[in-house]
């Protein structure tokens, strides 16, 4: 009887021991790769919260693993009926009102945690920790928090489906803790029975290539050397930020160099050209400022700030998830 009681006690202890929790970094990796082998349909809401107004896009999504996705827009009203089809690395934006399809090569952001998917940069600047488990849309989920190593603040919160490791919710927070962006997947249903015809591009529509872009490259110095003018770089970046990619955009015969910097979550883009082609801020409430004694203007909307100025020879613009003071400090470090 004593031996039986001991066995029973051991069995109860084993049964009550909680299952080990997966490492949060492994969960993030799984979430980024899940769409390559998980097919599903659902409804996605993408919201950005600004000081003056908030924007929301709502679309039905059909994803067939590994790399075919269609998004049917329900809101805003101006996009209703339009759709975006992604097949591999090519994106087709179907504009039914203008009877055209815009073809481009864009990153699929639904399941991206990091800027440009650069996971190494994120891990260098953020600590991933598990939060208390929750349920989302009646599904059990893991909660992963990404805390900035320099400030200790939570910058992103991610909810990951326990069964498939698909990301169901991504929230981004400003430095003051306010919610600035959210992407959520509701009414999700996992199925592989999605016909290939769903991802067909309608015939009879005019095809338009996206902006004439050079090949985006992580070799930033090489792109700068081929820009066609004496390009400048910032000598200062906020802690954790590093160059991620660069490309050259040509529009209306104006060649503009684009440099992208990121800490893995937050990003800032730096544009410059040497022609008389300043950023058009006429649609915004732009406020005058100076950058290293040069006249400029800035626009703020929530956590996103745009700062534009000229040194008399070149036109510059910085836009990103940083404060005005940080962008001004970056801008001041650009000039010789």
ChimeraX attribute file (.defattr): number of C-alpha atoms within 10 A of each C-alpha:
attribute: neighborCount
match mode: 1-to-1
recipient: residues
	/A:1	6
	/A:2	7
	/A:3	8
	/A:4	9
	/A:5	10
	/A:6	11
	/A:7	12
	/A:8	12
	/A:9	12
	/A:10	12
	/A:11	11
	/A:12	11
	/A:13	11
	/A:14	11
	/A:15	10
	/A:16	9
	/A:17	8
	/A:18	8
	/A:19	8
	/A:20	6
	/A:21	8
	/A:22	10
	/A:23	12
	/A:24	19
	/A:25	17
	/A:26	10
	/A:27	24
	/A:28	24
	/A:29	13
	/A:30	16
	/A:31	23
	/A:32	20
	/A:33	16
	/A:34	18
	/A:35	23
	/A:36	14
	/A:37	12
	/A:38	17
	/A:39	21
	/A:40	19
	/A:41	22
	/A:42	16
	/A:43	19
	/A:44	24
	/A:45	17
	/A:46	17
	/A:47	17
	/A:48	18
	/A:49	17
	/A:50	16
	/A:51	11
	/A:52	8
	/A:53	9
	/A:54	13
	/A:55	11
	/A:56	14
	/A:57	17
	/A:58	21
	/A:59	24
	/A:60	18
	/A:61	21
	/A:62	25
	/A:63	25
	/A:64	26
	/A:65	16
	/A:66	15
	/A:67	16
	/A:68	21
	/A:69	23
	/A:70	23
	/A:71	22
	/A:72	20
	/A:73	21
	/A:74	19
	/A:75	15
	/A:76	12
	/A:77	9
	/A:78	10
	/A:79	17
	/A:80	17
	/A:81	15
	/A:82	17
	/A:83	21
	/A:84	22
	/A:85	23
	/A:86	22
	/A:87	17
	/A:88	12
	/A:89	12
	/A:90	16
	/A:91	22
	/A:92	25
	/A:93	22
	/A:94	23
	/A:95	18
	/A:96	15
	/A:97	11
	/A:98	9
	/A:99	12
	/A:100	18
	/A:101	24
	/A:102	17
	/A:103	19
	/A:104	18
	/A:105	15
	/A:106	11
	/A:107	14
	/A:108	16
	/A:109	13
	/A:110	17
	/A:111	19
	/A:112	19
	/A:113	23
	/A:114	21
	/A:115	20
	/A:116	17
	/A:117	17
	/A:118	16
	/A:119	19
	/A:120	11
	/A:121	19
	/A:122	23
	/A:123	17
	/A:124	13
	/A:125	19
	/A:126	24
	/A:127	17
	/A:128	23
	/A:129	14
	/A:130	18
	/A:131	14
	/A:132	8
	/A:133	14
	/A:134	14
	/A:135	14
	/A:136	17
	/A:137	11
	/A:138	9
	/A:139	13
	/A:140	15
	/A:141	24
	/A:142	23
	/A:143	21
	/A:144	24
	/A:145	20
	/A:146	25
	/A:147	18
	/A:148	22
	/A:149	16
	/A:150	10
	/A:151	11
	/A:152	11
	/A:153	17
	/A:154	20
	/A:155	23
	/A:156	23
	/A:157	21
	/A:158	26
	/A:159	27
	/A:160	26
	/A:161	21
	/A:162	16
	/A:163	10
	/A:164	15
	/A:165	21
	/A:166	23
	/A:167	27
	/A:168	22
	/A:169	23
	/A:170	21
	/A:171	17
	/A:172	20
	/A:173	17
	/A:174	20
	/A:175	16
	/A:176	10
	/A:177	11
	/A:178	13
	/A:179	18
	/A:180	21
	/A:181	21
	/A:182	19
	/A:183	22
	/A:184	19
	/A:185	23
	/A:186	16
	/A:187	11
	/A:188	16
	/A:189	12
	/A:190	14
	/A:191	13
	/A:192	15
	/A:193	9
	/A:194	15
	/A:195	9
	/A:196	9
	/A:197	7
	/A:198	14
	/A:199	20
	/A:200	12
	/A:201	15
	/A:202	12
	/A:203	9
	/A:204	9
	/A:205	15
	/A:206	13
	/A:207	15
	/A:208	13
	/A:209	12
	/A:210	14
	/A:211	12
	/A:212	12
	/A:213	16
	/A:214	14
	/A:215	11
	/A:216	15
	/A:217	15
	/A:218	15
	/A:219	13
	/A:220	17
	/A:221	13
	/A:222	12
	/A:223	21
	/A:224	20
	/A:225	11
	/A:226	13
	/A:227	18
	/A:228	14
	/A:229	16
	/A:230	11
	/A:231	16
	/A:232	16
	/A:233	16
	/A:234	14
	/A:235	13
	/A:236	15
	/A:237	18
	/A:238	14
	/A:239	11
	/A:240	18
	/A:241	20
	/A:242	16
	/A:243	18
	/A:244	20
	/A:245	19
	/A:246	25
	/A:247	23
	/A:248	23
	/A:249	20
	/A:250	13
	/A:251	11
	/A:252	6
	/A:253	8
	/A:254	13
	/A:255	20
	/A:256	25
	/A:257	25
	/A:258	23
	/A:259	24
	/A:260	23
	/A:261	22
	/A:262	25
	/A:263	26
	/A:264	24
	/A:265	24
	/A:266	19
	/A:267	21
	/A:268	22
	/A:269	18
	/A:270	23
	/A:271	20
	/A:272	26
	/A:273	25
	/A:274	21
	/A:275	15
	/A:276	12
	/A:277	16
	/A:278	16
	/A:279	16
	/A:280	8
	/A:281	14
	/A:282	7
	/A:283	6
	/A:284	10
	/A:285	11
	/A:286	16
	/A:287	12
	/A:288	13
	/A:289	16
	/A:290	17
	/A:291	22
	/A:292	16
	/A:293	9
	/A:294	13
	/A:295	14
	/A:296	20
	/A:297	19
	/A:298	23
	/A:299	17
	/A:300	21
	/A:301	15
	/A:302	20
	/A:303	22
	/A:304	19
	/A:305	20
	/A:306	23
	/A:307	26
	/A:308	29
	/A:309	24
	/A:310	21
	/A:311	15
	/A:312	11
	/A:313	10
	/A:314	18
	/A:315	20
	/A:316	24
	/A:317	22
	/A:318	24
	/A:319	22
	/A:320	21
	/A:321	22
	/A:322	21
	/A:323	17
	/A:324	20
	/A:325	10
	/A:326	15
	/A:327	27
	/A:328	19
	/A:329	17
	/A:330	20
	/A:331	25
	/A:332	18
	/A:333	17
	/A:334	17
	/A:335	14
	/A:336	8
